[in-house]
């Protein structure tokens, strides 16, 4: 196993050390012309305060709407006292984040740290190789034991860290949340099933028959033919094709490829995909699937489930039912929807889309303007140890011990029914306030560390999501077919971005025309294939294969 400072292959060391960009080759970075002696002395890893004399770090991040004010925040004040590091916050609303980030990167006035700001992997590689972001290999090796521990415990995390040149330019948020790993779920109105004496569908033909009954037998009992048996929306996980296609093929809507014996295979022209389109066309043609599912937003979808005169929605896809119903509303519609298993298709198989661990790469970078990179890496390393919360009584995600959460006696278990519960949540995460940072800081959480809270009645939705995923979805997981996270070489980034945009555009454009009947699936199939070829399908697969092979090496 290579060490963290050995991320660059030997054949590149002479080249990298000859550049100004990769200053990690010459020891600690010394931006701004400073020498290591000029910088404030940093304490040993794991000890606090991080510096004896208070320093300030300029930090750029998104403003989580659940956080009132980062500067006056209770956790901010506590952590500043603990570390002796004052943060000069530059927070940007999510709506303006992408534009502001791009302006910041393009201009000369860089902050010292960029955190949870929507930095893309391509931006990370591009700006890292240009020298705007410092390589973190040596800093991690010397000052970040918690990050090193993550890399040792979860070797899978390394693929999100090492850029193609062997350097680590950014840190990820890494968590193993079971229910988000399989987000393509379907929820059906149990009340409607009961009213009509119907069983939970197990196959695509079962679903067809249930939806047909929803359309013709007045399941909401209002005497009107106003039911929409099945509808979706354009937001991620609400698109109907992603759930349905799991009955016909392994379907990754982001790339339309899968991995088979280390080979990249395009799935958007397969027989399974074609049969899935025909099934969707059948549902739309018979009025069982709303055609506006491919153009409407969640707000329109929710209006169907929350209609005052009676729910009009029979089934909808989503990560969670509250993506198309109002949680704890007086009408109680959110309580009516229950999960549908992945359905067996015509060949009797189920192809579960499993995206694996929940990871956001490039969540923390240190820029070339950092005056004390050692202090910055020490500052962030704290958050990669989830046990700190129980030891210090403060949590960036939950808040203050005794106010927002409390420790409990042994004997209770967490969400998975196996992990011993160590604390009880008193104020639900996501509650607006000025006592925590919510999801504003990257961290590392395994299943065991995530499920250490006691399950209470207030956590019922989490229990449902966990059990639903474990029982109805995980048994059909095909994670081995999912294209893994890939870093592209800088010279391939623009080319791949254009190809992906073109291919995805063609697939989605023709899918909509096929399922709505504007094109005939059989008669116009060759036209579709020709458009894919014109868009660069071969080049798309080739560049993915080359990058996959390089990343695997």
Buried (B, 14 or more C-beta within 10 A) or exposed (E): EEEBBEBBEEEEBEEBEEEEBBBBBEEBBBBEEEEEEEBBEBBEBEEBBBBEEEBEBBBBBBBBEBBBEBEEBBBBEBBBEBBBBEBEBBBBEEEEBBEBBEEBBEEEEBBBBBBBBBBBBBBBBBBBBEBBBBBBBBBBBBBBBBBBBBBEEBEBBBBBBBBBBBBBBBBBBBBBBBBBBBBBBBBBBBBBBEBBEBEBBBBBBBBBBBBBBBBEBBBBEBEEEEBBBBBBBBBBBBBBBBBBBBBBBBBBBEBBBBBEEEEBBBBBBBEBBBBBBBBBBBBBEEBBBBBBBBEBEBEBBBEBBBBEEBBBBBBBBBBBBBBBBBEEBEBEBBBBBBBBBBBBBBEEBBBBBBBBBBBBBBBBBBBBBBBBBBBBBBBBBBBBBBEBBBEBBBBBBBBBBEEBBEEBEEEBBBBBEEBBBBBBBBBEBEEEBBBBBBBBBBBBBBBBBBBBBBBBEEBEBBBBBBBBBBEBBBEBBBBEBBBBBBBBBBEBBEBBEBBBEBBBEBBBEBBBBBBBEEBEBEEBBEEBBEBBEEBBBEBBBEBBBBBBEBBEE
